[in-house]
Amino acid sequence: MEESRLKTYSPQTFAYLGDAVYSLFMRNRVVQRGNCPAKKLHKATIVYVSANAQEAAIDGLLSVLTEEERDIYERGKNTRVETHAKNASLKTYHKATGMECLVGWLYLKGDKERLEELLTRAAEINEAALEQ
């Protein structure tokens, strides 16, 4: 997408798309490990896609974000939301929304390489937390 057009999109729009992209990436990661019943796949995916998991991921990624990526994340984090996840605090939900905003922005920007790099790191952060 053209940079000029990308600048017209709201953080909520980026987060809306980013939620789907993030979820698809993590679902694909889980499915690549092997075939199993959908209930087990769903349970394994929650480790990555819950607001708490997204908060942990972005906390681990902040140090590697560019200034522009950090600005997009902050815009998403600070956007006004009407509701929030029932299993997460408002602060956690805002950080997860910021993460989704960044993912949606990278996707629309067409920077698939950077998107894959950050999502892979996010998954590894969540997996490392499980091992502790």
C-alpha atoms as an extended CHARMM CRD file, in Angstrom:
* protein
*
       132  EXT
         1         1  MET       CA              0.0000000000        0.0000000000        0.0000000000  PROA      1               0.0000000000
         2         2  GLU       CA              1.1910000000        3.5050000000       -0.7550000000  PROA      2               0.0000000000
         3         3  GLU       CA              2.7110000000        5.3610000000        2.2080000000  PROA      3               0.0000000000
         4         4  SER       CA              0.3870000000        8.3350000000        1.7020000000  PROA      4               0.0000000000
         5         5  ARG       CA             -2.6950000000        6.1100000000        1.8500000000  PROA      5               0.0000000000
         6         6  LEU       CA             -1.3130000000        4.1380000000        4.7920000000  PROA      6               0.0000000000
         7         7  LYS       CA             -1.0910000000        7.3700000000        6.8040000000  PROA      7               0.0000000000
         8         8  THR       CA             -4.8570000000        7.8490000000        6.5230000000  PROA      8               0.0000000000
         9         9  TYR       CA             -5.6750000000        4.6280000000        8.4040000000  PROA      9               0.0000000000
        10        10  SER       CA             -6.5450000000        4.6910000000       12.0790000000  PROA      10              0.0000000000
        11        11  PRO       CA             -4.7590000000        2.6010000000       14.7250000000  PROA      11              0.0000000000
        12        12  GLN       CA             -8.0170000000        0.7170000000       15.2470000000  PROA      12              0.0000000000
        13        13  THR       CA             -8.0640000000       -0.2950000000       11.5860000000  PROA      13              0.0000000000
        14        14  PHE       CA             -4.4770000000       -1.5190000000       11.8110000000  PROA      14              0.0000000000
        15        15  ALA       CA             -5.3400000000       -3.4310000000       15.0040000000  PROA      15              0.0000000000
        16        16  TYR       CA             -8.4370000000       -4.9710000000       13.3890000000  PROA      16              0.0000000000
        17        17  LEU       CA             -6.3630000000       -6.4080000000       10.5750000000  PROA      17              0.0000000000
        18        18  GLY       CA             -3.3710000000       -7.0970000000       12.8160000000  PROA      18              0.0000000000
        19        19  ASP       CA             -5.4980000000       -9.2830000000       15.0740000000  PROA      19              0.0000000000
        20        20  ALA       CA             -6.3190000000      -11.5560000000       12.1340000000  PROA      20              0.0000000000
        21        21  VAL       CA             -2.7560000000      -11.6090000000       10.7750000000  PROA      21              0.0000000000
        22        22  TYR       CA             -1.3060000000      -12.3160000000       14.2340000000  PROA      22              0.0000000000
        23        23  SER       CA             -3.8020000000      -15.0960000000       14.8700000000  PROA      23              0.0000000000
        24        24  LEU       CA             -3.2440000000      -16.7020000000       11.4640000000  PROA      24              0.0000000000
        25        25  PHE       CA              0.5340000000      -16.6480000000       11.8920000000  PROA      25              0.0000000000
        26        26  MET       CA              0.3310000000      -18.2700000000       15.3290000000  PROA      26              0.0000000000
        27        27  ARG       CA             -2.3020000000      -20.8140000000       14.2400000000  PROA      27              0.0000000000
        28        28  ASN       CA             -0.0770000000      -21.7640000000       11.3440000000  PROA      28              0.0000000000
        29        29  ARG       CA              2.8570000000      -22.1760000000       13.7420000000  PROA      29              0.0000000000
        30        30  VAL       CA              0.7910000000      -24.5350000000       15.9150000000  PROA      30              0.0000000000
        31        31  VAL       CA             -0.5470000000      -26.5410000000       12.9540000000  PROA      31              0.0000000000
        32        32  GLN       CA              2.9550000000      -26.9560000000       11.4940000000  PROA      32              0.0000000000
        33        33  ARG       CA              3.8560000000      -28.9780000000       14.5960000000  PROA      33              0.0000000000
        34        34  GLY       CA              1.4000000000      -31.6730000000       13.6120000000  PROA      34              0.0000000000
        35        35  ASN       CA             -2.1710000000      -32.7200000000       13.0980000000  PROA      35              0.0000000000
        36        36  CYS       CA             -4.4070000000      -33.0050000000       16.1540000000  PROA      36              0.0000000000
        37        37  PRO       CA             -8.0070000000      -32.3070000000       17.1720000000  PROA      37              0.0000000000
        38        38  ALA       CA             -9.2220000000      -28.7080000000       16.8450000000  PROA      38              0.0000000000
        39        39  LYS       CA             -9.7370000000      -28.4030000000       20.6060000000  PROA      39              0.0000000000
        40        40  LYS       CA             -6.0330000000      -29.1400000000       21.2040000000  PROA      40              0.0000000000
        41        41  LEU       CA             -5.0350000000      -26.7510000000       18.4160000000  PROA      41              0.0000000000
        42        42  HSD       CA             -7.1320000000      -24.0070000000       19.9880000000  PROA      42              0.0000000000
        43        43  LYS       CA             -5.6380000000      -24.5840000000       23.4270000000  PROA      43              0.0000000000
        44        44  ALA       CA             -2.1130000000      -24.4910000000       21.9990000000  PROA      44              0.0000000000
        45        45  THR       CA             -2.8630000000      -21.3020000000       20.0650000000  PROA      45              0.0000000000
        46        46  ILE       CA             -4.1130000000      -19.3990000000       23.1030000000  PROA      46              0.0000000000
        47        47  VAL       CA             -0.5520000000      -19.4720000000       24.4320000000  PROA      47              0.0000000000
        48        48  TYR       CA              0.2710000000      -16.9940000000       21.6460000000  PROA      48              0.0000000000
        49        49  VAL       CA             -2.8650000000      -14.9770000000       20.9290000000  PROA      49              0.0000000000
        50        50  SER       CA             -4.2900000000      -14.0070000000       24.3200000000  PROA      50              0.0000000000
        51        51  ALA       CA             -3.9270000000      -10.3950000000       25.4090000000  PROA      51              0.0000000000
        52        52  ASN       CA             -1.5270000000      -11.5420000000       28.1310000000  PROA      52              0.0000000000
        53        53  ALA       CA              0.6240000000      -13.3940000000       25.5900000000  PROA      53              0.0000000000
        54        54  GLN       CA              0.6370000000      -10.4040000000       23.2530000000  PROA      54              0.0000000000
        55        55  GLU       CA              1.6450000000       -8.1260000000       26.1250000000  PROA      55              0.0000000000
        56        56  ALA       CA              4.5530000000      -10.4210000000       26.9900000000  PROA      56              0.0000000000
        57        57  ALA       CA              5.5710000000      -10.5450000000       23.3430000000  PROA      57              0.0000000000
        58        58  ILE       CA              5.5730000000       -6.7760000000       22.8440000000  PROA      58              0.0000000000
        59        59  ASP       CA              7.4460000000       -6.2490000000       26.1030000000  PROA      59              0.0000000000
        60        60  GLY       CA             10.1550000000       -8.5200000000       24.7150000000  PROA      60              0.0000000000
        61        61  LEU       CA             10.1380000000       -6.8330000000       21.3050000000  PROA      61              0.0000000000
        62        62  LEU       CA             10.2560000000       -3.1670000000       22.2930000000  PROA      62              0.0000000000
        63        63  SER       CA             14.0390000000       -3.0780000000       22.3310000000  PROA      63              0.0000000000
        64        64  VAL       CA             14.2860000000       -4.2400000000       18.6980000000  PROA      64              0.0000000000
        65        65  LEU       CA             11.6080000000       -1.9760000000       17.2100000000  PROA      65              0.0000000000
        66        66  THR       CA             12.5910000000        0.8960000000       14.9740000000  PROA      66              0.0000000000
        67        67  GLU       CA             11.4970000000        4.3840000000       15.9800000000  PROA      67              0.0000000000
        68        68  GLU       CA              8.7190000000        4.2870000000       13.3700000000  PROA      68              0.0000000000
        69        69  GLU       CA              7.5180000000        0.8610000000       14.5660000000  PROA      69              0.0000000000
        70        70  ARG       CA              7.5340000000        2.0580000000       18.1670000000  PROA      70              0.0000000000
        71        71  ASP       CA              5.4670000000        5.1100000000       17.1650000000  PROA      71              0.0000000000
        72        72  ILE       CA              2.8810000000        2.8880000000       15.4680000000  PROA      72              0.0000000000
        73        73  TYR       CA              2.7870000000        0.6050000000       18.5150000000  PROA      73              0.0000000000
        74        74  GLU       CA              2.3010000000        3.6090000000       20.8210000000  PROA      74              0.0000000000
        75        75  ARG       CA             -0.5120000000        4.9610000000       18.6450000000  PROA      75              0.0000000000
        76        76  GLY       CA             -2.2680000000        1.6210000000       18.8940000000  PROA      76              0.0000000000
        77        77  LYS       CA             -1.6170000000        1.2720000000       22.6070000000  PROA      77              0.0000000000
        78        78  ASN       CA             -2.9850000000        4.7420000000       23.3180000000  PROA      78              0.0000000000
        79        79  THR       CA             -6.0790000000        4.5080000000       21.1430000000  PROA      79              0.0000000000
        80        80  ARG       CA             -9.4190000000        4.7160000000       22.8880000000  PROA      80              0.0000000000
        81        81  VAL       CA            -11.1790000000        1.3700000000       23.1580000000  PROA      81              0.0000000000
        82        82  GLU       CA            -14.8320000000        0.7120000000       23.8940000000  PROA      82              0.0000000000
        83        83  THR       CA            -14.3330000000       -2.7030000000       25.4950000000  PROA      83              0.0000000000
        84        84  HSD       CA            -11.5190000000       -4.8970000000       26.6860000000  PROA      84              0.0000000000
        85        85  ALA       CA            -10.8360000000       -8.5920000000       27.1750000000  PROA      85              0.0000000000
        86        86  LYS       CA            -12.5470000000      -10.0940000000       30.1990000000  PROA      86              0.0000000000
        87        87  ASN       CA             -9.4170000000      -12.0780000000       31.1220000000  PROA      87              0.0000000000
        88        88  ALA       CA             -6.9810000000       -9.1750000000       30.9660000000  PROA      88              0.0000000000
        89        89  SER       CA             -6.4990000000       -5.8010000000       32.5960000000  PROA      89              0.0000000000
        90        90  LEU       CA             -7.1310000000       -2.6350000000       30.6330000000  PROA      90              0.0000000000
        91        91  LYS       CA             -3.3650000000       -1.9520000000       30.5730000000  PROA      91              0.0000000000
        92        92  THR       CA             -2.7040000000       -5.4210000000       29.1370000000  PROA      92              0.0000000000
        93        93  TYR       CA             -5.4620000000       -4.9700000000       26.5740000000  PROA      93              0.0000000000
        94        94  HSD       CA             -4.0270000000       -1.6320000000       25.4440000000  PROA      94              0.0000000000
        95        95  LYS       CA             -0.5650000000       -3.1530000000       24.9860000000  PROA      95              0.0000000000
        96        96  ALA       CA             -2.0420000000       -6.0700000000       23.0280000000  PROA      96              0.0000000000
        97        97  THR       CA             -3.9510000000       -3.6160000000       20.8520000000  PROA      97              0.0000000000
        98        98  GLY       CA             -0.6850000000       -1.7740000000       20.2190000000  PROA      98              0.0000000000
        99        99  MET       CA              0.9390000000       -5.0470000000       19.1730000000  PROA      99              0.0000000000
       100       100  GLU       CA             -1.9420000000       -5.8110000000       16.8090000000  PROA      100             0.0000000000
       101       101  CYS       CA             -1.7350000000       -2.2690000000       15.4190000000  PROA      101             0.0000000000
       102       102  LEU       CA              1.9470000000       -2.7630000000       14.6220000000  PROA      102             0.0000000000
       103       103  VAL       CA              1.2300000000       -6.1080000000       12.9410000000  PROA      103             0.0000000000
       104       104  GLY       CA             -1.5810000000       -4.6480000000       10.8270000000  PROA      104             0.0000000000
       105       105  TRP       CA              0.5590000000       -1.6800000000        9.8200000000  PROA      105             0.0000000000
       106       106  LEU       CA              3.4880000000       -3.8870000000        8.7720000000  PROA      106             0.0000000000
       107       107  TYR       CA              1.1130000000       -6.1080000000        6.8170000000  PROA      107             0.0000000000
       108       108  LEU       CA             -0.4950000000       -3.2290000000        4.9310000000  PROA      108             0.0000000000
       109       109  LYS       CA              2.9020000000       -1.6270000000        4.3890000000  PROA      109             0.0000000000
       110       110  GLY       CA              3.9190000000       -4.8470000000        2.6520000000  PROA      110             0.0000000000
       111       111  ASP       CA              6.9670000000       -5.4480000000        4.8420000000  PROA      111             0.0000000000
       112       112  LYS       CA              6.4140000000       -9.1990000000        5.0790000000  PROA      112             0.0000000000
       113       113  GLU       CA             10.0360000000       -9.9390000000        5.9920000000  PROA      113             0.0000000000
       114       114  ARG       CA              9.9870000000       -7.6540000000        9.0330000000  PROA      114             0.0000000000
       115       115  LEU       CA              6.5180000000       -8.8690000000        9.9530000000  PROA      115             0.0000000000
       116       116  GLU       CA              7.6370000000      -12.4900000000        9.9200000000  PROA      116             0.0000000000
       117       117  GLU       CA             10.7650000000      -11.6250000000       11.9060000000  PROA      117             0.0000000000
       118       118  LEU       CA              8.7950000000       -9.8970000000       14.6690000000  PROA      118             0.0000000000
       119       119  LEU       CA              6.0480000000      -12.5380000000       14.7990000000  PROA      119             0.0000000000
       120       120  THR       CA              8.6210000000      -15.3290000000       15.0030000000  PROA      120             0.0000000000
       121       121  ARG       CA             10.3480000000      -13.5170000000       17.8650000000  PROA      121             0.0000000000
       122       122  ALA       CA              6.9780000000      -12.9770000000       19.5500000000  PROA      122             0.0000000000
       123       123  ALA       CA              6.2320000000      -16.7030000000       19.3360000000  PROA      123             0.0000000000
       124       124  GLU       CA              9.6670000000      -17.5560000000       20.7240000000  PROA      124             0.0000000000
       125       125  ILE       CA              9.1300000000      -15.1580000000       23.6500000000  PROA      125             0.0000000000
       126       126  ASN       CA              5.8580000000      -16.8940000000       24.5120000000  PROA      126             0.0000000000
       127       127  GLU       CA              7.4230000000      -20.3420000000       24.1410000000  PROA      127             0.0000000000
       128       128  ALA       CA             10.3270000000      -19.3940000000       26.4100000000  PROA      128             0.0000000000
       129       129  ALA       CA              7.8620000000      -18.2070000000       29.0490000000  PROA      129             0.0000000000
       130       130  LEU       CA              6.1600000000      -21.6170000000       28.9430000000  PROA      130             0.0000000000
       131       131  GLU       CA              9.4380000000      -23.3880000000       29.5820000000  PROA      131             0.0000000000
       132       132  GLN       CA             10.1020000000      -21.4530000000       32.7740000000  PROA      132             0.0000000000
